Amino acid sequence: MKNAHRFLHLWIFLLLSSHTLWASHIFGGNMYLTQLDKATGKFKLTMNIYVDDITLVPLELGNLQSQSRLLKILSKSGNVKMMDIDLPFEKLFDLVYDNESCLRLKNLKTKEFRYSKEIILKPWSVALNPAPRYM
């Protein structure tokens, strides 16, 4: 009986999720940390956000350029907040694609929004809590 209920739930889930879904926009991104000075623990934190320019609403474009992005560094052990970082907007680029035929075929136009800030990651904070961190 228990297996029959599981099968029925799975069947209903598959039936309801079989419809094709489409997003009206594309967002993506990456972050990286560049060490500037090892002795002082100085780094440059950079975040790139990639946005589909064809479906981008002008209000979103303004918000992406005028508002900084808040990042949090958290300890993996217990999700304790270690630091808040306010990343200001730096530059706006048109993303250059390597494959021009794919670009024309798919009608792609993408903008890259770059946010960055120089930060100090204090060595003593790592000594007090050596657990891994994430943003």
C-alpha positions in Angstrom: 0.0 0.0 0.0 2.8 2.4 0.9 4.5 1.7 -2.5 1.2 2.4 -4.3 1.0 5.8 -2.6 4.6 6.7 -3.6 3.9 5.6 -7.2 0.7 7.7 -7.3 2.5 10.8 -5.9 5.3 10.3 -8.4 2.9 9.9 -11.3 0.9 13.1 -10.3 4.2 15.0 -9.9 5.4 13.9 -13.3 2.0 14.7 -14.9 1.9 18.2 -13.4 5.6 19.0 -14.2 5.5 17.8 -17.8 4.6 21.3 -19.2 7.3 23.4 -20.9 8.4 26.4 -18.9 10.0 29.5 -20.3 11.8 32.3 -18.6 11.4 35.9 -19.8 15.0 36.8 -19.0 18.5 35.4 -18.4 20.6 36.2 -15.4 23.9 34.7 -14.4 27.1 35.7 -12.7 30.4 34.8 -11.0 32.6 36.1 -8.3 36.3 36.1 -7.7 38.9 37.2 -5.2 42.3 38.6 -6.2 45.0 38.9 -3.6 46.6 42.4 -3.6 48.8 42.3 -0.5 49.5 39.1 1.4 51.0 40.9 4.4 47.9 43.0 5.1 45.3 40.6 3.9 44.2 43.0 1.2 42.0 41.5 -1.6 39.9 42.8 -4.5 36.4 41.1 -4.5 34.8 41.3 -7.9 31.3 40.1 -8.9 30.0 40.0 -12.4 26.3 39.8 -13.3 25.3 38.8 -16.8 21.9 40.0 -18.1 20.0 39.3 -21.3 19.8 42.8 -22.8 16.9 42.0 -25.1 14.5 41.4 -22.3 16.0 43.8 -19.8 13.5 46.3 -18.5 14.9 49.9 -18.3 14.1 50.1 -14.6 16.2 46.9 -14.0 19.0 48.5 -16.0 18.9 51.6 -13.8 18.7 49.5 -10.6 21.7 47.4 -11.6 23.8 50.5 -12.3 22.7 52.7 -9.3 22.5 50.2 -6.5 25.4 48.4 -4.8 25.2 44.7 -4.0 25.4 43.4 -0.5 27.4 40.2 0.0 27.7 38.3 3.3 30.6 36.1 4.3 29.3 33.2 6.4 31.0 30.5 8.4 30.1 27.0 7.1 30.0 25.8 10.6 26.7 27.1 11.9 26.1 29.8 9.2 27.4 32.5 11.4 27.8 35.9 9.7 31.4 36.9 9.6 31.3 40.1 7.5 29.0 42.2 5.3 30.5 43.6 2.1 28.8 46.4 0.1 30.0 46.1 -3.5 29.6 49.3 -5.5 28.9 49.3 -9.3 32.1 49.7 -11.3 31.5 49.1 -15.0 29.0 48.1 -17.7 30.2 46.0 -20.7 28.5 44.5 -23.7 29.5 40.8 -23.6 31.5 39.7 -26.6 30.7 36.2 -27.9 33.3 34.0 -29.6 30.9 32.4 -32.0 29.2 35.1 -34.1 26.9 32.6 -35.9 25.5 31.3 -32.6 25.0 35.0 -31.6 23.0 35.8 -34.7 21.1 32.5 -34.7 20.0 32.7 -31.1 19.5 36.5 -31.2 21.8 37.0 -28.1 22.7 40.3 -26.6 24.1 40.3 -23.1 25.4 43.0 -20.8 27.9 42.4 -18.0 27.6 44.5 -14.8 30.8 44.6 -12.7 30.8 45.3 -9.0 34.1 45.4 -7.0 35.7 46.6 -3.8 39.1 46.2 -2.1 38.6 44.5 1.2 40.8 43.4 4.1 40.4 39.8 5.3 42.0 39.9 8.7 44.3 37.0 9.5 43.3 37.0 13.1 39.7 36.2 12.1 40.9 33.1 10.4 42.9 32.1 13.4 39.9 32.5 15.7 37.6 30.6 13.4 39.5 28.4 10.9 36.3 26.8 9.5 35.6 27.2 5.8 33.5 30.2 4.7 31.2 31.0 1.8 29.5 34.1 0.3 
